[in-house]
Amino acid sequence: MATRKNAKPKPAACPDCKGSGEVPTTVLVGRKRRPVGKQSGICLNCLGTGEAPADGE
C-alpha cells in the first residue's frame, strides 16, 4: 500500500485522557463520602476531542 505524501500528521493525544476524551470520576455516597465506583466524564483539558490542546489559545 502506498503512503500519501500530503497526508496530515496525526494530532498528539491528550495527556490527561490518553486520547479517549473521557476520564474516570470517583462516585462518593453517604454521609462519610465513601467511594463506591467510577463514572466516566468528559475530559476538561481537551473537551472530549482526545487531541492535545494547542498552547497559547
C-alpha positions in Angstrom: 0.0 0.0 0.0 1.4 3.4 -1.0 1.6 6.2 1.5 0.3 9.7 0.8 2.8 12.5 0.6 0.2 15.2 1.5 -1.3 13.3 4.5 -1.6 15.4 7.6 0.2 14.1 10.7 -2.0 12.6 13.4 -2.5 15.1 16.2 -1.0 14.3 19.6 -3.2 12.6 22.2 -4.3 14.5 25.2 -2.1 13.6 28.2 -5.0 13.6 30.7 -7.4 11.2 28.9 -4.8 9.4 26.7 -6.8 10.3 23.6 -10.2 8.7 24.7 -11.9 12.0 25.5 -13.2 10.6 28.8 -11.8 10.5 32.3 -12.9 8.4 35.3 -14.6 10.3 38.2 -15.0 8.6 41.6 -18.6 8.4 42.8 -18.9 9.2 46.5 -22.1 8.3 48.5 -23.2 8.6 52.1 -22.5 11.0 55.0 -19.0 9.7 55.2 -18.5 10.2 51.5 -17.2 6.7 50.8 -16.2 5.8 47.2 -18.5 3.2 45.6 -17.3 3.2 42.0 -16.2 5.2 38.9 -18.2 7.1 36.4 -16.9 8.4 33.1 -16.9 12.1 32.5 -15.8 14.4 29.7 -12.1 15.5 29.7 -12.0 19.2 30.6 -8.4 19.5 29.1 -9.4 18.6 25.5 -13.2 19.0 25.9 -13.8 15.4 24.7 -11.9 15.6 21.4 -8.9 13.4 22.6 -6.4 15.7 20.9 -3.8 17.7 22.9 -4.8 21.3 23.2 -2.6 23.9 21.5 -0.7 26.1 23.8 -1.4 29.8 23.8 -5.1 29.6 22.7 
